[in-house]
Amino acid sequence: MRSEAAPQPGGLERFASPGKGRGLRALRRYAVGELLFDCPAYTAVLAVGERGSHCDGCFARKEGLSKCGRCKQAFYCDVECQKEDWPMHKLECSAMCAFGQNWNPSETVRLTARILAKQKTHPEKTQSEELLAVKEFESRRLVSVRLRKMDLDKLDNEKRELIQNDIAALHHFYSKHMEFPDNAALVVLFAQVNCNGFTIEDEELSHLGSAIFPDVALMNHSCCPNVIVTYKGTLAEVRAVREIEPGEEVFTSYIDLLYPTEDRNERLKDSYFFSCDCRECTTKEKDGEKLKIRKLNEPPSADAVRDMIRYARNVIEGFRRAKHYKSPSELLEICELSLDKMGAVFEDSNVYMLHMMYQAMGVCLYTQDWEGALRYGQKIIRPYSQHYPAYSLNVASMWLKLGRLHMALENRPAGVKALKREFWLSFDFSKIG
């Protein structure tokens, strides 16, 4: 067993990235799998649905967590975790008691409240701000995700309305315990949190909560990233997924890279207000395989393919909304019907087919239909390995799910084989002798 050397602070520098604003650059060579740096969360909130199974302070998954004696809704590993989280939890504790079941601010509202509180209680620089201070979010009032300049005029009416709703919720749930800046400043802050906030995920990429990691936010986006971000509780780790040479900019990906160029850039423009000009977006070399058409005696016309792509995008968006109000059986039916329709034109490896297979797998997991989940997962894993970049967390998490499913179905040899594949993709190099 060998321990990993701590990342060298002098190995990276903040710089002005041409056409991208602030960025992060390597000052030395980094090997594949090497830890560039880690960053504790400036502040974080555990998803409400994870309370009771994860510690509200460190996000560790444990049994026998202790309840907050007052609100009975926050859970902690021990007294140390509870004391450390109290300056933030006290913002919510009495409010949860007062509102009862009507206490329901979004994670974005909760995270923003904690940022405002921490800026007052900890005005000094924190361990999360070695390269970038949270106060710089405010001093540059037009900053968006990962610290790219953002014109607030680009926020459409829907986004502005959502922000105003969040501001109203902030006042409603937290006004007895906090003082707020004016509405204009809150609009800017919520826009920044919406863009700079990170989703913390577990090893299966299930949502655990939200956090702010200032130094991680310094990295710019590429669809050909040279690092990935993983989480150990509320600690973010940034590791190389390919060799990085001195002088090379450090890039992560802000979005799911499964999808074709047009879809990726629509997501980037909608969420982050820019388009990507990386090699993959310029050449579109992977789009053909990602949008693969079924081989038929009479190939579908270009119009038929375009219509099916339009249908696929609509059904994906419709399914996203339907998850909030339809039953599992209804959701599975949507998946099966859409797969039947798309399968008349698309190969099973087409990313739109894979998307709906993944949703169907999720429904099967929710209903504990292990055989159904395994069936979909086995169809997904090979094309995932082709479409995603090397060392993708999406591929690793799918191998992990397959391994656990095989084990649940008492197929130990297949389970061990799948879990070994996940292990070598997981970047947990501290376990490698």
Buried (B, 14 or more C-beta within 10 A) or exposed (E): EEEEEEBEEEBBEBEEBEEBBBBBBBEEEBEBBBBBBBBBBBBBBBBBEBBEEBBBBBBBEEEEBBBBEEBEBBBBBEEEBBEEBBBBBBBBBEBBBEBEEEBEBBBBBBBBBBBBBBBEEEEEEBEBBBBBBBEBBBEBBEBBBBBBEBEBEEBEEEBEEBBBEBBEBBBEBBEEBBEBEEEEEBBBBBBBBBBBBBEBBBBBBEEBBBBBBBBBBBBBBBBBBBBBBBBEBBBBBBBBBBEBEEEBBBBBBBBBBBBBBBBBBBBBEEBBBBEBEBEBBEEEEBBEBBBBBBEEEEEBEEEEBEEBBEBBBEBBEEBEEBEEEBEBEEBBBBBEEBBEBBBEBBBBBBBBBBBBBBBBBBBBBEBEBBEBBBBBBBBBBEBBBEBBBEBBBBBBBBBBBBBBBBBBBEBEEBBEBBBEBBBEBBBBEEEEE
